[in-house]
């Protein structure tokens, strides 16, 4: 089963910038807010071809779009036991980020947030391999089946395959609730292509439930992008 979203990439970009515009980049201090009202955000990102993976931690007051927070001592955040330093910019506000070599990044990792009252919130994730078998050649008049390999997906996790160089763009999404390990590009999408090649890019999006949370809530998201692959059409 798959979901088709034709010519939606521009709309997606507009949506992303709209969400950013609605998210506060103001900076406050964690000592000034109720500790159970701190919203936790964690982002794990990697793009194939980059030898590093990034983990970004952010804390907010006022929910997912609220004021970003600098963690005041003794409050802190650590990744696998390593304390992270605060950073900031005009777009994101205050955040904590660590960059790790990919070769040592596969497997389980822990993020520990300590609040001003020395209460710990420990959350973990596993970074696993992600592969998609996009063929070098395909029939321009038939559906294209693409196999993928990754760890188990939750129902709302998904793999997205989209065109990056095409005269008729499309996006196909396979969700964790869909059966099998095949992503199918329908024949009608293939037939729309006028060029002799298309370029396809695959991205894995995972939402990881937090194991320990404040009453305000939070989220952890993993994004793993593969290099675009050229497919010759016959």
N, C-alpha and C positions, 0 to 999 in steps of 0.2 A: 504494500500500500504506500502511496506517496501523496504529497501535496504539491501542486503546481502553482507557481506565482509568476506569471509572465510579466516582464517589463516592470518589475517592482523595485529594482535596485535604487532608482532615483528616489522613489517614495520612501524607501528604507533610510536613505541618507538624510532626507528631510526629517523623518521621525526621530532619528538619532540626535540631530542638532536641536530638535524641539525638546527632547528629553533633557539634553545638556542645559538648555536655556532655562528649564524649570528647576534644575538642581542648583542649590546654593553653593557658591564658592567662598562664602564668608568663613572666617576663622574665629573660633572661640577657644576657651580652655576647659578641659574636662573637670577641673576642680569647682567650676561654677555651675555645674548642672547635676540633676539627680542621676545617680550612677545607673539605676535600673532603666533610665530613659535614654541610654546610649545605644544607638543603632550600629551594629557591626556590619561592615562590608569587606569582602575578600575576593580578589580577582587573580586567577592564575592564567597566564597567557604564554603561548609559544607559537612561533611561525617557523615552519620547516625551512632550513637554510641558515637560520640563526642558531648559533651554538649555545645560546643561553635561553633560560626560561625566567619569567618575571612573576613575582608575587607582590601584589599591592594590597595594603590594608588601610581602611579608612573608617573613621568613627564620626558619627553625626548626632546632633541633638535636634529633635523635632522630626524624627522619621527619616525615610530614605532620601528625602530631598532637603533635609535640614542643614543647619550650620555645621561645617566640618570642625573637628576638635583636635587640638594639640593635647597630648596626654601629659598631665602634670605629675611629677614624682610624688608618690611611688608608683603611680599608674604607668604602664608600659605595654609594649607588644614585642613578643619574641617569636622567631621562626626557627624551629628545631633547636631551641635553646639560645639562639643568637639574638640579642636585643637590637631592635631596629631604631634608626634615627629618623626624626621627622623631616619632611621636605614639604614644599608648597609651590604652587604657581597660581596665576590669575584665573586659570580655567577650572582647576580641580579643587582649589583650596588646600587644606593641610592633608597630608597622607604619609604613609610609611611604605617603603618599597625595598625589595631585595632582589638581586639578579644572581642566578646560580647557573653554573655550567650544566649543560644538558646531560652530559655523560654520567653525572652523579645525581641526576634529579629524578630518575625513574624510581617509583616505589612510594612508600607512605611518608607523609610529612605532617608536622604539628604546628599549629599557630596558637599561642597562648596570650590572651589579653588579660592584663591585671588592672583592676580599677583602683580608684583612689583609696578604697577601703581594704586593699590587698586581697580582694576576691578574684579568683582566677576563673576564666572561661576558656576551656581547652577545646579546640576543634581541629579535626584532621581531614586530610584528603589523600588520595592515591593518584599519582601521575603515571599513566600507563601508555603503552604504544598505541598508535593509531595509523592504520594503513588503508588505502583505497586503491583497488586495482583498475585503473582507467586504461583501457587498451590503446595502443598506438594507432590502430585502424578500426573503422566501424562502417557499417552499411548505412548510407544516408537515407534509406527508405524503410528501415526497421527500428524497432525499439532497441535501445542500448542498455544492457544489464551491467551494472557495476557492483562488484563485491567489495565489502569493507570488513576490516578486522579491528576490534577494540574491546575494551572491557564492557561488562554489562551496562545497559543504559536504563535509567529510570524512565517512566512513561513520558515525561515532558522533555527529556533530553533529545537532541536531534543532530543529524548529520545533514549538512546543506551542500549541495553541488550546484554551482552557478557558472554561467559563461563569463569569461573575462575578456574575450576577444571574439565577437560574433556579430553577424549582421542581423540576427534575430535572437535576442537574449531570452534566457529563461532561468528559473531557479527551481530546483527540486529538493524537497525536504523529506527525510526518513526519520520518523520519531521512534522513541524507545518502545512505545505501545504497538508499533507496526511489527508484523511478523517477519522473520528471516533476516538474512544479512545481505540482501540485494537492494540496490537503489536502481529504479527503472526510469530511464528517460523515454517517454512515449514516442512512438513513430512519428506522430504529427509534429513534434518539436524538431525531430531530426530532418523531416522533409522541408521545414521552413528555411533551413540553412542553404544559402546560395554559394557561399565560399567553399573551397575544397578542404578547409580545415576549421576546426573550432578549438577553443582553449577552455578547459574546465578546471575549476578550483574547488577543493573540498575543505570544509571546516566542521569541526566537532564542537558542539555547544552542550555543556553539562551544568546542571544546577545541583549543587551538593548541599543537602540539608545540614544545618548547624547542629552539632551535638549538644552544645551548651550555649544558652542564649540569655540575654536580658529580657525583661518583659516587653521591651520596645521591639524586639525582633532583629532580623538581619538576614544576610544572604551570602552565599559563596558560589562563584561562577568560574568555570574553566572553559577556555577557548583555545583550540589547537587547530591551526591552519596548515594545510599542505601546499606545496608549490603548485602553480598551475601546470597542467599537462596538455600538450597539443595532441589532437586526434585527427588523423587524416580520414576524410570521408570518401567512400567509394560508391 
